[in-house]
Amino acid sequence: MITVLRKLLLFLLLAAVLSCNCDHRALTIHKVQPNPIINESPSLLRPAVPQRLVEYNVVVYNLNRANCGGTVVSASSSGIFVLTAAHCVINRQDQTIMPYGFISFNGDDKYRVTAIAVSRKNDLALLMTTDTTPLKLVAPLASSPPKVGDFVWIIGYGARVEDIISHGTVAKENVASYHNTETRWLLVNGSIYYGNSGGGVFNSKGELVGVIVENGPQHPVWGLWASAVHLDTVRQFLDHYLP
């Protein structure tokens, strides 16, 4: 009796399989389809956040109010130098350069800084503090600028990593007039927030490739795009003013 029931069960299962309208060939082909993400360009894949990016970042205070980010570009026993945006140290009312300001590292104590170089035409500024107590890691400059489509990190100011780091890709490279001067810019499609001005743009290796200076056009998915000073302009500025 048990043998008869087993045969009947096997017959019913076989009948169900044969009567299925499924395209088994299509299912088999689907299984071996390549992963589209793996086949994307490596520059579009999101790597893990390099923790040293936070170490490069500082908060810039203007009139005792945190308003910008900055990047440590030199640190030695003679002083710490921070790269930021020029409009972060310029008084909006009378357009004069602030005589001094403050910086802090990850929300720690504030250190007084002075602006030793300000370029309105490129919206870049170099700050210096002689207090070397908080000696920090120095952000390396990339050897070559990013290309359109390359992955980048964007850093501003904030107390937590999730507040200050966003990511995107280089959407466009162009030359535009700024303060009656032709300047090279990068347009990055990563989200930016209040306080990203002056912060660094880094490639996937953690190398500095630009400085955020203003928000670009609104995108329905990413939010505000970011305009950044091109690496070549940053390099020329630092070569000229960094001791």
Buried (B, 14 or more C-beta within 10 A) or exposed (E): EEEEEEEEEEEEEEEEEEEEEEEEEEEEEEEEEEEEEEEEEEBEEEEEBBEEBBBBBBBBBBEEEBBBBBBBBBBEEEBBBBBBBBBBBBEEEEEEBBEEBBBBBBEEEBBBBBBBBBBBBBBBBBBBBEBBEBEBEBBBBBEEBBEEEBBBBBBBBBEEBEEBBBBBBBBEBEEEEBEEEEBBBBBBBBBBBEBBBBBBBBBBEBBBBBBBBBBBEEBEEBBBBBBBBBBEBBBBBBEEBBE
